[in-house]
């Protein structure tokens, strides 16, 4: 028994070393970055005979780009004309709307197809209620707002997890990057994560977790949520920033932003453009995204399941980098411990599991009287499987959520019927064991 296991939670936290306090849970989750020593889709008018539009100078028939999956939609208007409303559905959602007067665009055929410069073309994207990105009424066209910054992320490895209980998961490692805007310049630190989930209907749900350092040394924790209809390469994202309230960049904490995200696989980069949309209204037309029925939804928040410990599943020994503290921000004091590696050893339920903890991600914590640990990372088994982990909660109540290939040897982890030990001391970091939940 470790010396702190008999202490009450308050004493236990007070006696934990910095690294241990930071890593806590190891798993996938949100977090904030700190200040320390170390550093839509789908839209477009479809091809096909668009809706006829009358104008002051004649009649015009609109044409548009091809829609990969969606049906045909409306066309462009003539000078001063109005376009008739149109409705078209596809595999991942539907778009409903009417064209504007005075040469506005007509309702386009979507449904999973499309492609427009704003990720969803000129349509508002309404996410599925399970993944709202903080905008349940819809994410407006970002380019209607004012550009705040442009960022280019440099990618490391892209890891294909396979089809999990939620959909097809890919994990893209971020090894750096730059961000430039009129009011901010920053660099991306190594260890960020891009978590792509493609649902069975083709629509995409995205989570990005990154830490940035501004030119003045301010640390920024950036967690972005994104969605895209099927077939759309441009993901519409909603970034959420955590910056110290004392920083000159504290305006990031309260702004209303949306952006676009595009992967260039050949160049190994991700391009993100973010706009201030505080003055942009949610309007028509709209693309309504719908998740497949009968499939569990991934969650933006930590699991709150409870239960006692049963049989052991596996044990991790995790190595950690230097802590990064954002400081006091909008949700509390955010502290981050980067994950740099580690080992995995099977337990009673998965005795055959062995492998490594991949470098990247970290434990993103909110420190306080009820400190919440929230770790995001991935494991690589010796037989070639990737397991995504999110482990979070307060001390004494950590709950992991795993994602493994549904037809793979570790699919039992997808039942999410597990609990985690608190972190214990290990060489260069911490150790923890996962158990079957009873």
HELIX and SHEET records of a PDB file:
HELIX    1   1 UNK A    9  UNK A   15  1                                   7    
HELIX    2   2 UNK A   18  UNK A   23  1                                   6    
HELIX    3   3 UNK A  142  UNK A  144  5                                   3    
HELIX    4   4 UNK A  250  UNK A  253  5                                   4    
HELIX    5   5 UNK A  411  UNK A  415  5                                   5    
SHEET    1   A 3 UNK A  58  UNK A  61  0                                        
SHEET    2   A 3 UNK A  52  UNK A  55 -1                                        
SHEET    3   A 3 UNK A  82  UNK A  83 -1                                        
SHEET    1   B 4 UNK A  86  UNK A  89  0                                        
SHEET    2   B 4 UNK A  93  UNK A  97 -1                                        
SHEET    3   B 4 UNK A 286  UNK A 289 -1                                        
SHEET    4   B 4 UNK A 124  UNK A 126  1                                        
SHEET    1   C 5 UNK A 146  UNK A 163  0                                        
SHEET    2   C 5 UNK A 168  UNK A 180 -1                                        
SHEET    3   C 5 UNK A 185  UNK A 188 -1                                        
SHEET    4   C 5 UNK A 204  UNK A 214 -1                                        
SHEET    5   C 5 UNK A 192  UNK A 198 -1                                        
SHEET    1   D 5 UNK A 146  UNK A 163  0                                        
SHEET    2   D 5 UNK A 269  UNK A 276 -1                                        
SHEET    3   D 5 UNK A 257  UNK A 264 -1                                        
SHEET    4   D 5 UNK A 235  UNK A 242 -1                                        
SHEET    5   D 5 UNK A 219  UNK A 228 -1                                        
SHEET    1   E 8 UNK A 399  UNK A 403  0                                        
SHEET    2   E 8 UNK A 386  UNK A 394 -1                                        
SHEET    3   E 8 UNK A 372  UNK A 381 -1                                        
SHEET    4   E 8 UNK A 354  UNK A 357 -1                                        
SHEET    5   E 8 UNK A 332  UNK A 346 -1                                        
SHEET    6   E 8 UNK A 309  UNK A 329 -1                                        
SHEET    7   E 8 UNK A 429  UNK A 437 -1                                        
SHEET    8   E 8 UNK A 418  UNK A 420 -1                                        
SHEET    1   F 8 UNK A 399  UNK A 403  0                                        
SHEET    2   F 8 UNK A 386  UNK A 394 -1                                        
SHEET    3   F 8 UNK A 372  UNK A 381 -1                                        
SHEET    4   F 8 UNK A 354  UNK A 357 -1                                        
SHEET    5   F 8 UNK A 332  UNK A 346 -1                                        
SHEET    6   F 8 UNK A 309  UNK A 329 -1                                        
SHEET    7   F 8 UNK A 429  UNK A 437 -1                                        
SHEET    8   F 8 UNK A 424  UNK A 426 -1                                        
SHEET    1   G 4 UNK A 399  UNK A 403  0                                        
SHEET    2   G 4 UNK A 386  UNK A 394 -1                                        
SHEET    3   G 4 UNK A 372  UNK A 381 -1                                        
SHEET    4   G 4 UNK A 362  UNK A 367 -1                                        
END                                                                             
